[in-house]
Amino acid sequence: MTLDFLLKGGILTWPILLCSIVGLTIFLERFFNYRAASAKVHEQLASSIYHLVSTGKIAEARARLRAREHSGNSKMTPTERILREGLAVDPADRETLELVLSHSVSRELKLLERHLGTLSTLGNVATLLGLLGTVFGMIKAFMAVAELGGRVNASVLAGGIWEAMLTTAYGLVVAIPIVFFHNYLENRVEGIQAAHEEVAVYLVKAWLSSKQR
């Protein structure tokens, strides 16, 4: 597609193009963010944390997570942050622990959902801009017909209409991938959320096990 052909869609082609650039940027940023969030805490570390908690050695479990936090090798994963926050308090009962973990999981979910609303809006805006551009183009085409009076022929009218329809095509070409990206990311969020909730459940089970000893 040449630049000249692209410009035939009118001035609204540029905001549609901007929607595509911003949408792709958000998708790539969220995609790599979710891939990092999906990284499971090291199996040995997770197992050791659950074991230490179940045997009542919460202070030692905290020390292991603190060492991981200050290791400097990489940022803590969301799973590790949930474990750290769950162990940061000395709950007197199960309800308190579950409340703390629920808050931690909810906080991580909000971080994951950041920019998804913007991505959804961009898909709708691209479609509407395409339709608006077509309406403007049709108005211009029929104004030209009115100015020419009876001298207009079918080729003149058809030429104006196909140029007007270009913006609708551009809007749909941009909106369809954005909708796909948004749905894909939402499904990833649901999967990550389920994994985070599982971490919280395992920690509660380990804590209950320590109380039964």
QUISULVEN-V893058 format. One record per run of one state. SS is the DSSP state (H for helix, E for strand, - for the rest). FROM is the first residue (numbers start at 1). LEN is the number of residues. If there is no record, write none. Layout:
[[SS & FROM & LEN] [SS & FROM & LEN]]
This chain:
[[- & 1 & 2] [H & 3 & 5] [- & 8 & 4] [H & 12 & 26] [- & 38 & 5] [H & 43 & 12] [- & 55 & 3] [H & 58 & 12] [- & 70 & 8] [H & 78 & 10] [- & 88 & 6] [H & 94 & 20] [- & 114 & 2] [H & 116 & 36] [- & 152 & 2] [H & 154 & 58] [- & 212 & 2]]
